[in-house]
C-alpha cells in the first residue's frame, strides 16, 4: 500500500500525490568503468551487489575467498580486487 501525503484544512482533507519510497542505487567502480543498477528495496540492491561479486570471482577463477560468508564478501572486496574495484549502495529519493 502506498503512503500519501494529506493536506488538512478546517473543512476537509485533500489527497496529494503519493510519496515515492526511496530507491537504491548499486554502484560498481572498476577498471573498465562503472556499472549501475537501481532497486526498489535494499535487499534487492544487496542481492545485485552479491551477484556481481560472485560473477567476477567465477570469471577470475578465484577460489581463495570461498570461506567468506556472502554477507561479508563486500567488506573484503577491495582486498579481493587488489584495491582496484569498489562497491557502494546509495539510497535516493525518487523525484519527478
Buried (B, 14 or more C-beta within 10 A) or exposed (E): EEEEEEEEEEEEEEEEEEEEEEBBBBBBEBEEEEEEBBBEEEEBBBBBBBEBBEEBBEEEEEEEBEEBEEEEBBEEBEEBBEEEBBBEBEEEEEEE
